[in-house]
Amino acid sequence: MLTLTLGFAMQLLLLISLLLLLPLPGFSRELRQPYRYDRYDGNPGQNQPRNLERN
């Protein structure tokens, strides 16, 4: 019974540590560059400025 609870605690700690390693979406990138609304797709963190073709 002790090994079951110890294994459960180890899995829980591993899951929490892996979740802490994942960056929040749009958080780390917004510190480097400000919000850009070049493409209105609702996610300003992934918006890159487009190279517009000239006529």
Backbone as CSV, one residue per row, in Angstrom:
resi,resn,N_x,N_y,N_z,CA_x,CA_y,CA_z,C_x,C_y,C_z
1,MET,0.832,-1.204,0.000,0.000,0.000,0.000,0.870,1.258,0.000
2,LEU,2.028,1.151,0.632,2.922,2.308,0.671,3.501,2.608,-0.706
3,THR,3.772,1.556,-1.485,4.338,1.784,-2.816,3.313,2.411,-3.756
4,LEU,2.045,2.096,-3.572,1.013,2.679,-4.422,0.883,4.173,-4.152
5,THR,0.875,4.556,-2.895,0.754,5.975,-2.583,2.033,6.721,-2.941
6,LEU,3.186,6.059,-2.801,4.441,6.705,-3.175,4.517,6.903,-4.686
7,GLY,4.072,5.909,-5.433,4.053,6.046,-6.885,3.071,7.107,-7.347
8,PHE,1.939,7.188,-6.677,0.967,8.226,-7.022,1.521,9.613,-6.739
9,ALA,2.226,9.750,-5.616,2.824,11.043,-5.281,3.931,11.404,-6.261
10,MET,4.702,10.427,-6.695,5.765,10.692,-7.669,5.179,11.114,-9.015
11,GLN,4.113,10.457,-9.435,3.470,10.841,-10.697,2.867,12.232,-10.602
12,LEU,2.301,12.554,-9.452,1.709,13.876,-9.273,2.773,14.963,-9.297
13,LEU,3.891,14.718,-8.635,4.981,15.696,-8.650,5.580,15.845,-10.046
14,LEU,5.685,14.753,-10.781,6.206,14.824,-12.142,5.263,15.606,-13.049
15,LEU,3.975,15.392,-12.890,2.994,16.111,-13.698,3.026,17.604,-13.402
16,ILE,3.116,17.963,-12.126,3.154,19.374,-11.746,4.428,20.031,-12.259
17,SER,5.554,19.325,-12.171,6.811,19.907,-12.644,6.806,20.077,-14.160
18,LEU,6.198,19.128,-14.881,6.119,19.280,-16.331,5.181,20.410,-16.724
19,LEU,4.117,20.599,-15.971,3.217,21.709,-16.263,3.872,23.051,-15.976
20,LEU,4.742,23.092,-14.978,5.444,24.342,-14.693,6.499,24.652,-15.746
21,LEU,7.013,23.626,-16.409,8.009,23.862,-17.451,7.387,24.405,-18.731
22,LEU,6.104,24.122,-18.951,5.455,24.602,-20.162,5.214,26.105,-20.065
23,PRO,5.622,26.870,-21.061,5.341,28.305,-21.022,3.872,28.573,-21.328
24,LEU,3.345,29.591,-20.734,1.974,29.971,-21.024,1.904,30.535,-22.438
25,PRO,0.864,30.207,-23.211,0.809,30.688,-24.589,0.637,32.197,-24.655
26,GLY,1.519,32.851,-25.377,1.445,34.291,-25.540,2.034,35.089,-24.409
27,PHE,2.625,34.440,-23.407,3.145,35.198,-22.275,4.604,35.559,-22.470
28,SER,5.420,34.579,-22.859,6.851,34.840,-22.990,7.151,35.676,-24.228
29,ARG,6.326,35.563,-25.257,6.596,36.322,-26.473,6.195,37.788,-26.318
30,GLU,5.165,38.065,-25.527,4.721,39.450,-25.373,5.706,40.279,-24.557
31,LEU,6.582,39.621,-23.802,7.580,40.387,-23.071,8.630,40.948,-24.017
32,ARG,8.882,40.251,-25.126,9.915,40.694,-26.053,9.385,41.691,-27.072
33,GLN,8.218,41.443,-27.603,7.666,42.361,-28.596,6.221,42.692,-28.207
34,PRO,5.776,43.891,-28.524,4.405,44.281,-28.131,3.363,43.560,-28.982
35,TYR,2.126,43.802,-28.631,1.022,43.187,-29.356,1.003,43.667,-30.803
36,ARG,0.782,42.732,-31.705,0.650,43.089,-33.117,-0.676,42.521,-33.617
37,TYR,-1.447,43.357,-34.254,-2.721,42.904,-34.795,-2.668,42.984,-36.318
38,ASP,-1.667,42.317,-36.901,-1.557,42.335,-38.352,-2.556,41.372,-38.988
39,ARG,-2.674,40.182,-38.419,-3.700,39.237,-38.850,-4.734,39.161,-37.747
40,TYR,-5.990,39.372,-38.091,-7.031,39.390,-37.070,-7.552,37.975,-36.844
41,ASP,-6.687,37.108,-36.314,-7.121,35.740,-36.051,-7.341,35.505,-34.567
42,GLY,-7.253,36.537,-33.750,-7.555,36.401,-32.343,-6.394,35.975,-31.483
43,ASN,-5.239,35.686,-32.063,-4.071,35.316,-31.269,-2.937,36.274,-31.615
44,PRO,-2.793,37.364,-30.874,-1.791,38.373,-31.251,-0.361,37.907,-31.050
45,GLY,-0.143,36.826,-30.299,1.221,36.369,-30.066,1.848,35.733,-31.279
46,GLN,1.032,35.126,-32.146,1.582,34.437,-33.310,1.504,35.270,-34.579
47,ASN,1.015,36.496,-34.477,0.865,37.315,-35.674,2.220,37.838,-36.127
48,GLN,2.561,37.545,-37.334,3.782,38.073,-37.935,3.380,39.037,-39.045
49,PRO,4.131,40.112,-39.230,3.779,41.051,-40.308,3.957,40.404,-41.673
50,ARG,3.016,40.643,-42.540,3.050,40.032,-43.864,3.916,40.862,-44.804
51,ASN,4.531,40.179,-45.763,5.211,40.863,-46.856,4.184,41.069,-47.963
52,LEU,3.728,42.298,-48.106,2.699,42.592,-49.094,3.342,42.761,-50.467
53,GLU,2.695,42.173,-51.480,3.224,42.289,-52.835,2.837,43.640,-53.414
54,ARG,3.764,44.208,-54.163,3.474,45.481,-54.821,2.908,45.218,-56.208
55,ASN,2.004,46.101,-56.643,1.403,45.942,-57.973,2.327,46.521,-59.030
